[in-house]
Each structure stands twice: as structure tokens, then as C-alpha cells.
Amino acid sequence: MASHARGSDAAPTTDHDEIRRWAEERGGRPAAVKGTPKGDDGGLLRIDFGEPEEGLEEISWDQFFKTFEDRKLAFLHQDKIDGKQSRFFKLVNRG
């Protein structure tokens, strides 16, 4: 079972379904930083919330997770902070 952050604690996960659910519950979409190499490297990954950010380009979840796995990343995130839904996340190396 995947772990979830509580309070102000952050919890890492590699579960694709959990990451996608967390992002979509907050209006997030998978994205890459414009101008970073794509191809097999996939560019720098981000989650874009709300109005699309100018420096990001939307990518598919398949592209996001291919790069996520190729780079052996984990998704560090919070569910809530001070009782409110949090958008805090960070992509970190699996350790």
C-alpha cells in the first residue's frame, strides 16, 4: 500500500496511479520545461497547475512516467498542510 503524507510531513512514492491521482485532484498536468532536451532524455519534469505556465509544455502521462522510471525518480509530496490541500511536491532520486 502506498504511503500518504499527513499534516506537514512529506511522503515519497513511485506508484504511478497515486502520483497521477494526487496531481489531477489538484488540477495538475504532466509537463516538461521548454528548451530542455526531449528525445530519450524526456526533459526536466514538472507538474503544471491551473493556467499553463509559459515555460512549461504539457506532455502525456506515458511520457512523464517513462522519464520518471528511466531516471529512477521518486515523487515526494504532501497531501495537506495546516489542514488544507497542499500542492507541494518534489522529484527526488530513489534512495
Biopython code that builds the backbone (N, CA, C, O; Angstrom):
import numpy as np
from Bio.PDB.StructureBuilder import StructureBuilder

atoms = [
    (1, "MET", "N", (0.843, -1.179, 0.000)),
    (1, "MET", "CA", (0.000, 0.000, 0.000)),
    (1, "MET", "C", (0.884, 1.236, 0.000)),
    (1, "MET", "O", (1.861, 1.293, 0.748)),
    (2, "ALA", "N", (0.565, 2.213, -0.814)),
    (2, "ALA", "CA", (1.360, 3.427, -0.923)),
    (2, "ALA", "C", (1.143, 4.315, 0.290)),
    (2, "ALA", "O", (0.064, 4.343, 0.883)),
    (3, "SER", "N", (2.192, 5.036, 0.638)),
    (3, "SER", "CA", (2.067, 5.929, 1.787)),
    (3, "SER", "C", (1.581, 7.299, 1.352)),
    (3, "SER", "O", (1.794, 7.713, 0.212)),
    (4, "HIS", "N", (0.918, 8.007, 2.281)),
    (4, "HIS", "CA", (0.412, 9.353, 2.035)),
    (4, "HIS", "C", (0.977, 10.277, 3.090)),
    (4, "HIS", "O", (1.187, 9.878, 4.236)),
    (5, "ALA", "N", (1.222, 11.517, 2.696)),
    (5, "ALA", "CA", (1.696, 12.494, 3.665)),
    (5, "ALA", "C", (0.557, 12.885, 4.596)),
    (5, "ALA", "O", (-0.604, 12.927, 4.188)),
    (6, "ARG", "N", (0.893, 13.168, 5.834)),
    (6, "ARG", "CA", (-0.080, 13.626, 6.826)),
    (6, "ARG", "C", (0.436, 14.930, 7.423)),
    (6, "ARG", "O", (1.642, 15.097, 7.604)),
    (7, "GLY", "N", (-0.457, 15.837, 7.724)),
    (7, "GLY", "CA", (-0.037, 17.094, 8.321)),
    (7, "GLY", "C", (0.949, 17.804, 7.419)),
    (7, "GLY", "O", (0.665, 18.041, 6.245)),
    (8, "SER", "N", (2.107, 18.145, 7.961)),
    (8, "SER", "CA", (3.112, 18.811, 7.149)),
    (8, "SER", "C", (4.204, 17.836, 6.726)),
    (8, "SER", "O", (5.214, 18.253, 6.159)),
    (9, "ASP", "N", (4.019, 16.544, 6.993)),
    (9, "ASP", "CA", (5.001, 15.546, 6.581)),
    (9, "ASP", "C", (4.882, 15.278, 5.085)),
    (9, "ASP", "O", (3.788, 15.320, 4.522)),
    (10, "ALA", "N", (6.000, 15.006, 4.458)),
    (10, "ALA", "CA", (6.009, 14.652, 3.044)),
    (10, "ALA", "C", (6.371, 13.177, 2.933)),
    (10, "ALA", "O", (7.189, 12.672, 3.702)),
    (11, "ALA", "N", (5.763, 12.495, 1.981)),
    (11, "ALA", "CA", (5.990, 11.066, 1.798)),
    (11, "ALA", "C", (6.360, 10.781, 0.349)),
    (11, "ALA", "O", (5.674, 11.255, -0.557)),
    (12, "PRO", "N", (7.435, 10.013, 0.101)),
    (12, "PRO", "CA", (7.793, 9.666, -1.270)),
    (12, "PRO", "C", (7.022, 8.446, -1.760)),
    (12, "PRO", "O", (6.665, 7.561, -0.982)),
    (13, "THR", "N", (6.776, 8.420, -3.062)),
    (13, "THR", "CA", (6.143, 7.260, -3.675)),
    (13, "THR", "C", (6.696, 7.093, -5.090)),
    (13, "THR", "O", (7.199, 8.042, -5.691)),
    (14, "THR", "N", (6.593, 5.879, -5.604)),
    (14, "THR", "CA", (6.905, 5.600, -7.004)),
    (14, "THR", "C", (5.672, 5.043, -7.713)),
    (14, "THR", "O", (5.749, 4.646, -8.876)),
    (15, "ASP", "N", (4.536, 5.014, -7.012)),
    (15, "ASP", "CA", (3.293, 4.462, -7.549)),
    (15, "ASP", "C", (2.673, 5.433, -8.559)),
    (15, "ASP", "O", (2.231, 6.522, -8.191)),
    (16, "HIS", "N", (2.643, 5.034, -9.829)),
    (16, "HIS", "CA", (2.148, 5.896, -10.904)),
    (16, "HIS", "C", (0.704, 6.331, -10.681)),
    (16, "HIS", "O", (0.366, 7.495, -10.898)),
    (17, "ASP", "N", (-0.144, 5.408, -10.251)),
    (17, "ASP", "CA", (-1.560, 5.745, -10.030)),
    (17, "ASP", "C", (-1.708, 6.779, -8.922)),
    (17, "ASP", "O", (-2.514, 7.702, -9.038)),
    (18, "GLU", "N", (-0.938, 6.631, -7.853)),
    (18, "GLU", "CA", (-1.002, 7.582, -6.745)),
    (18, "GLU", "C", (-0.524, 8.967, -7.186)),
    (18, "GLU", "O", (-1.134, 9.976, -6.834)),
    (19, "ILE", "N", (0.552, 9.014, -7.946)),
    (19, "ILE", "CA", (1.089, 10.292, -8.426)),
    (19, "ILE", "C", (0.081, 10.988, -9.329)),
    (19, "ILE", "O", (-0.182, 12.181, -9.179)),
    (20, "ARG", "N", (-0.472, 10.244, -10.254)),
    (20, "ARG", "CA", (-1.449, 10.826, -11.185)),
    (20, "ARG", "C", (-2.693, 11.313, -10.442)),
    (20, "ARG", "O", (-3.194, 12.404, -10.717)),
    (21, "ARG", "N", (-3.191, 10.505, -9.501)),
    (21, "ARG", "CA", (-4.367, 10.889, -8.713)),
    (21, "ARG", "C", (-4.081, 12.164, -7.928)),
    (21, "ARG", "O", (-4.888, 13.094, -7.936)),
    (22, "TRP", "N", (-2.929, 12.210, -7.246)),
    (22, "TRP", "CA", (-2.554, 13.370, -6.446)),
    (22, "TRP", "C", (-2.526, 14.639, -7.310)),
    (22, "TRP", "O", (-3.078, 15.670, -6.928)),
    (23, "ALA", "N", (-1.875, 14.548, -8.477)),
    (23, "ALA", "CA", (-1.758, 15.712, -9.366)),
    (23, "ALA", "C", (-3.118, 16.141, -9.911)),
    (23, "ALA", "O", (-3.442, 17.328, -9.889)),
    (24, "GLU", "N", (-3.913, 15.194, -10.397)),
    (24, "GLU", "CA", (-5.199, 15.533, -11.012)),
    (24, "GLU", "C", (-6.194, 16.075, -9.992)),
    (24, "GLU", "O", (-7.029, 16.911, -10.338)),
    (25, "GLU", "N", (-6.125, 15.615, -8.733)),
    (25, "GLU", "CA", (-7.000, 16.163, -7.685)),
    (25, "GLU", "C", (-6.729, 17.645, -7.458)),
    (25, "GLU", "O", (-7.588, 18.364, -6.945)),
    (26, "ARG", "N", (-5.537, 18.105, -7.838)),
    (26, "ARG", "CA", (-5.131, 19.491, -7.641)),
    (26, "ARG", "C", (-5.107, 20.280, -8.948)),
    (26, "ARG", "O", (-4.587, 21.394, -9.001)),
    (27, "GLY", "N", (-5.676, 19.690, -10.003)),
    (27, "GLY", "CA", (-5.698, 20.359, -11.305)),
    (27, "GLY", "C", (-4.368, 20.331, -12.022)),
    (27, "GLY", "O", (-4.112, 21.155, -12.900)),
    (28, "GLY", "N", (-3.506, 19.375, -11.649)),
    (28, "GLY", "CA", (-2.170, 19.288, -12.238)),
    (28, "GLY", "C", (-2.119, 18.435, -13.491)),
    (28, "GLY", "O", (-2.883, 17.484, -13.659)),
    (29, "ARG", "N", (-1.190, 18.808, -14.368)),
    (29, "ARG", "CA", (-0.937, 18.076, -15.606)),
    (29, "ARG", "C", (0.562, 17.815, -15.736)),
    (29, "ARG", "O", (1.366, 18.633, -15.289)),
    (30, "PRO", "N", (0.952, 16.697, -16.336)),
    (30, "PRO", "CA", (2.376, 16.428, -16.528)),
    (30, "PRO", "C", (2.954, 17.417, -17.531)),
    (30, "PRO", "O", (2.309, 17.763, -18.521)),
    (31, "ALA", "N", (4.174, 17.866, -17.264)),
    (31, "ALA", "CA", (4.807, 18.854, -18.126)),
    (31, "ALA", "C", (6.319, 18.665, -18.107)),
    (31, "ALA", "O", (6.879, 17.986, -17.247)),
    (32, "ALA", "N", (6.958, 19.297, -19.097)),
    (32, "ALA", "CA", (8.420, 19.357, -19.163)),
    (32, "ALA", "C", (8.810, 20.811, -19.377)),
    (32, "ALA", "O", (8.066, 21.579, -19.986)),
    (33, "VAL", "N", (9.974, 21.182, -18.876)),
    (33, "VAL", "CA", (10.468, 22.541, -19.052)),
    (33, "VAL", "C", (10.828, 22.734, -20.524)),
    (33, "VAL", "O", (11.574, 21.943, -21.101)),
    (34, "LYS", "N", (10.283, 23.809, -21.130)),
    (34, "LYS", "CA", (10.589, 24.119, -22.523)),
    (34, "LYS", "C", (12.073, 24.376, -22.665)),
    (34, "LYS", "O", (12.706, 24.958, -21.784)),
    (35, "GLY", "N", (12.624, 23.929, -23.796)),
    (35, "GLY", "CA", (14.032, 24.182, -24.075)),
    (35, "GLY", "C", (14.972, 23.153, -23.480)),
    (35, "GLY", "O", (16.179, 23.219, -23.715)),
    (36, "THR", "N", (14.445, 22.189, -22.704)),
    (36, "THR", "CA", (15.311, 21.124, -22.202)),
    (36, "THR", "C", (15.258, 19.977, -23.194)),
    (36, "THR", "O", (14.236, 19.772, -23.849)),
    (37, "PRO", "N", (16.336, 19.232, -23.312)),
    (37, "PRO", "CA", (16.375, 18.146, -24.296)),
    (37, "PRO", "C", (15.229, 17.161, -24.087)),
    (37, "PRO", "O", (14.946, 16.760, -22.958)),
    (38, "LYS", "N", (14.581, 16.781, -25.162)),
    (38, "LYS", "CA", (13.487, 15.802, -25.060)),
    (38, "LYS", "C", (14.043, 14.434, -25.462)),
    (38, "LYS", "O", (14.811, 13.834, -24.711)),
    (39, "GLY", "N", (13.665, 13.949, -26.623)),
    (39, "GLY", "CA", (14.156, 12.655, -27.090)),
    (39, "GLY", "C", (14.042, 11.597, -26.016)),
    (39, "GLY", "O", (13.036, 11.525, -25.310)),
    (40, "ASP", "N", (15.072, 10.776, -25.891)),
    (40, "ASP", "CA", (15.066, 9.712, -24.900)),
    (40, "ASP", "C", (15.213, 10.249, -23.483)),
    (40, "ASP", "O", (14.835, 9.581, -22.521)),
    (41, "ASP", "N", (15.770, 11.470, -23.351)),
    (41, "ASP", "CA", (16.008, 12.042, -22.024)),
    (41, "ASP", "C", (14.722, 12.525, -21.373)),
    (41, "ASP", "O", (14.595, 12.450, -20.151)),
    (42, "GLY", "N", (13.758, 13.022, -22.158)),
    (42, "GLY", "CA", (12.473, 13.431, -21.624)),
    (42, "GLY", "C", (12.394, 14.844, -21.084)),
    (42, "GLY", "O", (11.302, 15.290, -20.733)),
    (43, "GLY", "N", (13.494, 15.566, -21.002)),
    (43, "GLY", "CA", (13.462, 16.925, -20.479)),
    (43, "GLY", "C", (13.292, 16.937, -18.971)),
    (43, "GLY", "O", (13.210, 15.885, -18.338)),
    (44, "LEU", "N", (13.240, 18.143, -18.393)),
    (44, "LEU", "CA", (13.042, 18.305, -16.959)),
    (44, "LEU", "C", (11.560, 18.193, -16.633)),
    (44, "LEU", "O", (10.752, 18.956, -17.163)),
    (45, "LEU", "N", (11.198, 17.261, -15.775)),
    (45, "LEU", "CA", (9.794, 17.002, -15.450)),
    (45, "LEU", "C", (9.247, 17.987, -14.431)),
    (45, "LEU", "O", (9.947, 18.420, -13.516)),
    (46, "ARG", "N", (7.972, 18.331, -14.612)),
    (46, "ARG", "CA", (7.238, 19.184, -13.685)),
    (46, "ARG", "C", (5.777, 18.741, -13.679)),
    (46, "ARG", "O", (5.349, 17.956, -14.525)),
    (47, "ILE", "N", (5.021, 19.259, -12.708)),
    (47, "ILE", "CA", (3.560, 19.172, -12.726)),
    (47, "ILE", "C", (3.094, 20.615, -12.857)),
    (47, "ILE", "O", (3.499, 21.471, -12.071)),
    (48, "ASP", "N", (2.249, 20.892, -13.842)),
    (48, "ASP", "CA", (1.748, 22.242, -14.088)),
    (48, "ASP", "C", (0.329, 22.334, -13.529)),
    (48, "ASP", "O", (-0.531, 21.516, -13.860)),
    (49, "PHE", "N", (0.093, 23.327, -12.687)),
    (49, "PHE", "CA", (-1.210, 23.513, -12.044)),
    (49, "PHE", "C", (-1.909, 24.733, -12.620)),
    (49, "PHE", "O", (-1.258, 25.713, -12.984)),
    (50, "GLY", "N", (-3.242, 24.676, -12.703)),
    (50, "GLY", "CA", (-4.030, 25.837, -13.127)),
    (50, "GLY", "C", (-3.751, 26.233, -14.562)),
    (50, "GLY", "O", (-3.657, 25.382, -15.446)),
    (51, "GLU", "N", (-3.619, 27.544, -14.790)),
    (51, "GLU", "CA", (-3.313, 28.052, -16.128)),
    (51, "GLU", "C", (-1.935, 27.553, -16.540)),
    (51, "GLU", "O", (-1.014, 27.543, -15.723)),
    (52, "PRO", "N", (-1.779, 27.132, -17.809)),
    (52, "PRO", "CA", (-0.473, 26.638, -18.246)),
    (52, "PRO", "C", (0.626, 27.693, -18.062)),
    (52, "PRO", "O", (0.457, 28.850, -18.447)),
    (53, "GLU", "N", (1.743, 27.282, -17.473)),
    (53, "GLU", "CA", (2.886, 28.170, -17.313)),
    (53, "GLU", "C", (3.603, 28.312, -18.644)),
    (53, "GLU", "O", (3.734, 27.352, -19.403)),
    (54, "GLU", "N", (4.064, 29.518, -18.913)),
    (54, "GLU", "CA", (4.717, 29.805, -20.191)),
    (54, "GLU", "C", (5.972, 28.977, -20.419)),
    (54, "GLU", "O", (6.247, 28.580, -21.551)),
    (55, "GLY", "N", (6.732, 28.712, -19.376)),
    (55, "GLY", "CA", (7.986, 27.990, -19.524)),
    (55, "GLY", "C", (7.849, 26.481, -19.553)),
    (55, "GLY", "O", (8.848, 25.765, -19.619)),
    (56, "LEU", "N", (6.598, 25.987, -19.503)),
    (56, "LEU", "CA", (6.367, 24.538, -19.493)),
    (56, "LEU", "C", (5.554, 24.119, -20.700)),
    (56, "LEU", "O", (4.748, 24.888, -21.223)),
    (57, "GLU", "N", (5.775, 22.885, -21.138)),
    (57, "GLU", "CA", (4.924, 22.325, -22.179)),
    (57, "GLU", "C", (4.321, 21.022, -21.666)),
    (57, "GLU", "O", (5.008, 20.188, -21.076)),
    (58, "GLU", "N", (3.026, 20.868, -21.905)),
    (58, "GLU", "CA", (2.331, 19.676, -21.436)),
    (58, "GLU", "C", (2.829, 18.454, -22.199)),
    (58, "GLU", "O", (3.055, 18.504, -23.408)),
    (59, "ILE", "N", (2.993, 17.354, -21.463)),
    (59, "ILE", "CA", (3.364, 16.076, -22.057)),
    (59, "ILE", "C", (2.347, 15.044, -21.589)),
    (59, "ILE", "O", (1.537, 15.328, -20.706)),
    (60, "SER", "N", (2.382, 13.861, -22.167)),
    (60, "SER", "CA", (1.450, 12.805, -21.750)),
    (60, "SER", "C", (1.932, 12.172, -20.450)),
    (60, "SER", "O", (3.108, 12.258, -20.096)),
    (61, "TRP", "N", (1.000, 11.536, -19.748)),
    (61, "TRP", "CA", (1.400, 10.792, -18.552)),
    (61, "TRP", "C", (2.370, 9.676, -18.928)),
    (61, "TRP", "O", (3.293, 9.382, -18.168)),
    (62, "ASP", "N", (2.173, 9.045, -20.096)),
    (62, "ASP", "CA", (3.098, 7.992, -20.533)),
    (62, "ASP", "C", (4.523, 8.535, -20.661)),
    (62, "ASP", "O", (5.476, 7.901, -20.207)),
    (63, "GLN", "N", (4.667, 9.723, -21.289)),
    (63, "GLN", "CA", (5.994, 10.339, -21.422)),
    (63, "GLN", "C", (6.566, 10.674, -20.048)),
    (63, "GLN", "O", (7.740, 10.421, -19.778)),
    (64, "PHE", "N", (5.730, 11.245, -19.184)),
    (64, "PHE", "CA", (6.158, 11.620, -17.838)),
    (64, "PHE", "C", (6.704, 10.392, -17.101)),
    (64, "PHE", "O", (7.803, 10.433, -16.548)),
    (65, "PHE", "N", (5.930, 9.300, -17.099)),
    (65, "PHE", "CA", (6.338, 8.133, -16.329)),
    (65, "PHE", "C", (7.498, 7.373, -16.970)),
    (65, "PHE", "O", (8.261, 6.720, -16.259)),
    (66, "LYS", "N", (7.651, 7.441, -18.284)),
    (66, "LYS", "CA", (8.828, 6.828, -18.924)),
    (66, "LYS", "C", (10.084, 7.523, -18.424)),
    (66, "LYS", "O", (11.040, 6.863, -18.016)),
    (67, "THR", "N", (10.088, 8.843, -18.452)),
    (67, "THR", "CA", (11.239, 9.605, -17.970)),
    (67, "THR", "C", (11.438, 9.390, -16.472)),
    (67, "THR", "O", (12.568, 9.231, -16.010)),
    (68, "PHE", "N", (10.342, 9.384, -15.713)),
    (68, "PHE", "CA", (10.358, 9.149, -14.264)),
    (68, "PHE", "C", (11.074, 7.833, -13.949)),
    (68, "PHE", "O", (11.922, 7.781, -13.059)),
    (69, "GLU", "N", (10.728, 6.772, -14.680)),
    (69, "GLU", "CA", (11.344, 5.459, -14.456)),
    (69, "GLU", "C", (12.772, 5.406, -14.978)),
    (69, "GLU", "O", (13.649, 4.850, -14.318)),
    (70, "ASP", "N", (13.020, 5.980, -16.160)),
    (70, "ASP", "CA", (14.373, 5.974, -16.724)),
    (70, "ASP", "C", (15.373, 6.640, -15.782)),
    (70, "ASP", "O", (16.526, 6.219, -15.686)),
    (71, "ARG", "N", (14.925, 7.672, -15.097)),
    (71, "ARG", "CA", (15.804, 8.422, -14.184)),
    (71, "ARG", "C", (15.748, 7.901, -12.751)),
    (71, "ARG", "O", (16.432, 8.419, -11.868)),
    (72, "LYS", "N", (14.930, 6.872, -12.525)),
    (72, "LYS", "CA", (14.794, 6.275, -11.188)),
    (72, "LYS", "C", (14.449, 7.341, -10.142)),
    (72, "LYS", "O", (15.132, 7.499, -9.130)),
    (73, "LEU", "N", (13.353, 8.069, -10.429)),
    (73, "LEU", "CA", (12.899, 9.123, -9.546)),
    (73, "LEU", "C", (11.829, 8.621, -8.576)),
    (73, "LEU", "O", (11.208, 7.582, -8.798)),
    (74, "ALA", "N", (11.631, 9.366, -7.520)),
    (74, "ALA", "CA", (10.520, 9.171, -6.589)),
    (74, "ALA", "C", (9.807, 10.510, -6.473)),
    (74, "ALA", "O", (10.408, 11.563, -6.684)),
    (75, "PHE", "N", (8.526, 10.464, -6.137)),
    (75, "PHE", "CA", (7.676, 11.647, -6.037)),
    (75, "PHE", "C", (7.437, 11.931, -4.564)),
    (75, "PHE", "O", (6.682, 11.217, -3.904)),
    (76, "LEU", "N", (8.079, 12.973, -4.047)),
    (76, "LEU", "CA", (7.919, 13.386, -2.662)),
    (76, "LEU", "C", (6.803, 14.420, -2.627)),
    (76, "LEU", "O", (6.858, 15.414, -3.351)),
    (77, "HIS", "N", (5.785, 14.195, -1.786)),
    (77, "HIS", "CA", (4.620, 15.080, -1.820)),
    (77, "HIS", "C", (3.938, 15.184, -0.462)),
    (77, "HIS", "O", (4.143, 14.358, 0.427)),
    (78, "GLN", "N", (3.126, 16.218, -0.331)),
    (78, "GLN", "CA", (2.271, 16.395, 0.841)),
    (78, "GLN", "C", (0.831, 16.310, 0.383)),
    (78, "GLN", "O", (0.489, 16.801, -0.693)),
    (79, "ASP", "N", (-0.018, 15.688, 1.191)),
    (79, "ASP", "CA", (-1.454, 15.712, 0.916)),
    (79, "ASP", "C", (-2.061, 17.001, 1.456)),
    (79, "ASP", "O", (-2.842, 17.667, 0.777)),
    (80, "LYS", "N", (-1.685, 17.346, 2.702)),
    (80, "LYS", "CA", (-2.257, 18.536, 3.352)),
    (80, "LYS", "C", (-1.182, 19.252, 4.149)),
    (80, "LYS", "O", (-0.200, 18.653, 4.587)),
    (81, "ILE", "N", (-1.390, 20.544, 4.324)),
    (81, "ILE", "CA", (-0.576, 21.344, 5.234)),
    (81, "ILE", "C", (-1.517, 22.291, 5.960)),
    (81, "ILE", "O", (-2.315, 22.989, 5.335)),
    (82, "ASP", "N", (-1.420, 22.310, 7.264)),
    (82, "ASP", "CA", (-2.315, 23.122, 8.102)),
    (82, "ASP", "C", (-3.781, 22.856, 7.781)),
    (82, "ASP", "O", (-4.598, 23.776, 7.786)),
    (83, "GLY", "N", (-4.114, 21.592, 7.503)),
    (83, "GLY", "CA", (-5.491, 21.198, 7.243)),
    (83, "GLY", "C", (-6.010, 21.502, 5.853)),
    (83, "GLY", "O", (-7.164, 21.205, 5.546)),
    (84, "LYS", "N", (-5.177, 22.091, 5.004)),
    (84, "LYS", "CA", (-5.603, 22.444, 3.642)),
    (84, "LYS", "C", (-4.826, 21.613, 2.625)),
    (84, "LYS", "O", (-3.691, 21.203, 2.869)),
    (85, "GLN", "N", (-5.466, 21.374, 1.480)),
    (85, "GLN", "CA", (-4.825, 20.602, 0.416)),
    (85, "GLN", "C", (-3.519, 21.278, 0.004)),
    (85, "GLN", "O", (-3.481, 22.489, -0.213)),
    (86, "SER", "N", (-2.466, 20.498, -0.101)),
    (86, "SER", "CA", (-1.147, 21.004, -0.457)),
    (86, "SER", "C", (-0.797, 20.635, -1.892)),
    (86, "SER", "O", (-1.185, 19.576, -2.385)),
    (87, "ARG", "N", (-0.063, 21.517, -2.552)),
    (87, "ARG", "CA", (0.482, 21.229, -3.880)),
    (87, "ARG", "C", (1.980, 20.975, -3.820)),
    (87, "ARG", "O", (2.633, 20.887, -4.860)),
    (88, "PHE", "N", (2.533, 20.856, -2.619)),
    (88, "PHE", "CA", (3.970, 20.651, -2.505)),
    (88, "PHE", "C", (4.353, 19.289, -3.049)),
    (88, "PHE", "O", (3.779, 18.267, -2.675)),
    (89, "PHE", "N", (5.341, 19.295, -3.947)),
    (89, "PHE", "CA", (5.933, 18.052, -4.423)),
    (89, "PHE", "C", (7.353, 18.334, -4.870)),
    (89, "PHE", "O", (7.725, 19.474, -5.149)),
    (90, "LYS", "N", (8.127, 17.280, -4.931)),
    (90, "LYS", "CA", (9.489, 17.379, -5.418)),
    (90, "LYS", "C", (9.855, 16.032, -6.011)),
    (90, "LYS", "O", (9.528, 14.988, -5.445)),
    (91, "LEU", "N", (10.526, 16.052, -7.136)),
    (91, "LEU", "CA", (11.021, 14.814, -7.740)),
    (91, "LEU", "C", (12.437, 14.597, -7.206)),
    (91, "LEU", "O", (13.305, 15.460, -7.339)),
    (92, "VAL", "N", (12.649, 13.434, -6.602)),
    (92, "VAL", "CA", (13.935, 13.127, -5.966)),
    (92, "VAL", "C", (14.455, 11.789, -6.479)),
    (92, "VAL", "O", (13.700, 10.977, -7.014)),
    (93, "ASN", "N", (15.740, 11.576, -6.310)),
    (93, "ASN", "CA", (16.321, 10.272, -6.656)),
    (93, "ASN", "C", (15.835, 9.237, -5.674)),
    (93, "ASN", "O", (15.691, 9.512, -4.483)),
    (94, "ARG", "N", (15.578, 8.026, -6.185)),
    (94, "ARG", "CA", (15.208, 6.932, -5.285)),
    (94, "ARG", "C", (16.431, 6.586, -4.442)),
    (94, "ARG", "O", (17.549, 6.512, -4.953)),
    (95, "GLY", "N", (16.211, 6.380, -3.179)),
    (95, "GLY", "CA", (17.375, 6.131, -2.347)),
    (95, "GLY", "C", (17.127, 5.039, -1.430)),
    (95, "GLY", "O", (18.003, 4.682, -0.642)),
]
sb = StructureBuilder()
sb.init_structure("model")
sb.init_model(0)
sb.init_chain("A")
sb.init_seg("    ")
for serial, (resi, resn, name, xyz) in enumerate(atoms, 1):
    if name == "N":
        sb.init_residue(resn, " ", resi, " ")
    sb.init_atom(name, np.array(xyz, "f"), 0.0, 1.0, " ", f" {name:<3s}", serial, name[0])
structure = sb.get_structure()
